[in-house]
Amino acid sequence: MNALLAPHDTLAAPQLSPAELDAMHPLLPDTAERVAAQQQEVCDILAGRDPRLIIMLGPCSMDNSMINGRYANEIVAEQIQELQEEPEVADGALLLMRDSDDKPRTDVGMRGLAQLDIVTAHDITTRIANMGLPFAGEVMRPEGIARKAGRQVLAWVGARNIGDTHIRHTLSAYPNLPVLCKNDGDGNITPALQAMRTIAAPHENADVMLSDGRMGIVPKTPGNPNTALLWRGGSAYKTPETYVEGLQRTAAAGVPYGIDLSHGGAIAFDWKNEKTVAGIRRCRDAVIDLMLRGSLAQQPRVITFEANLREGADTSRQTPGMSWTDACMSMDEARPTVIELVRTHAKSR
């Protein structure tokens, strides 16, 4: 059994190449082909060729906690996969699991799992990919793009990394990998729109992360047009009213977009402006109301929220299946939330 990482671990992850990690935790023979097909499904939804809604759910930040000898994150993945197989969900949505294995949280003294235990992080993502569940990986460093090649069906770039040129150019070299770009921490969508344009464009003599895990110059990247904006709210939108105004402006920006209910949304709808499950619920209800009333210039292609086996957060890391970082909705509540979002999307089309 893996020991849980202590709250202020200083363990350094070994420098292993993607090939070395793949040798330890290989993909099954049909996984890469299935992932490529799932990537195309996501591209079709973002482009409006497929009417389904992408719903992305899972832990705030992946961890190595275990329950009865199994990774808690793997159990979450199985529950999402079971939910995807329900007829109503299968017809109206494509479920993706959030894979934030590189995501740090300085306020609780945690570096991302991939920075502390890269082998375990790669093991978990490989297990999820091999079971057939599509997952979306957050890009914190260019290394993660190469490491998850053949595994992740979608990547998203968070507010703190949206301006990283190496990340943008590396994503420009993966034309079949759809990408979500989050708006800036203050709520400004301009950096995300700029990132979308940069990722979509080809770049000559670009410094990118190569498939062997090294930075290097490529003569020209092909460009990656499969991008969308991910609205997360921000520090300028700390009330429900201002959040809704910002969301409506985002929907009218003329690009495909998604909505993150768990970060700025949760803060805007929490009475104390904290990231709480109650805030996620209120944000969800407000977004559903906007969709049903036709108050958005275009409907979102993606909705994402954070969910784990148990509701809440335990930053002491003593409760397997409970978030070590931001508070998450429980998977028990995630199921009716997904179904309600699917029904809302069907009614609002």
Buried (B, 14 or more C-beta within 10 A) or exposed (E): EEEBBEEEBEEEBEEBBBEBBBEEBEBEEEBBEBBEEBBBBBBBBBBEEBEBBBBBBBBBBBBBBBEEEEBBBBBBBBBBBEBBEBEEBBEBBBBBBBBBBBBBBEEBEBBBBBBBBBBBBBBBBBBBBBBBBBBBBBBBBBBBBBBBBBBBBBBBBBBEBBBBBBBBBBBBBBBBBBBBBBBBBEBBBEBBBBBBEBBBBEBEEBBBBBBEBEEEEBEEBBBBBBBBBBBBBBEBBBEBEBBBEBBEEBBEBEBBBBBBBBBBBBBBBBEEBEBBBBBBBBBBEBBBEBBEEEEBEBBBBBBBBBBBBBBBBBBEBEBBBBBBBBBBBBBEBBBEBBBEBBBBBBEBE
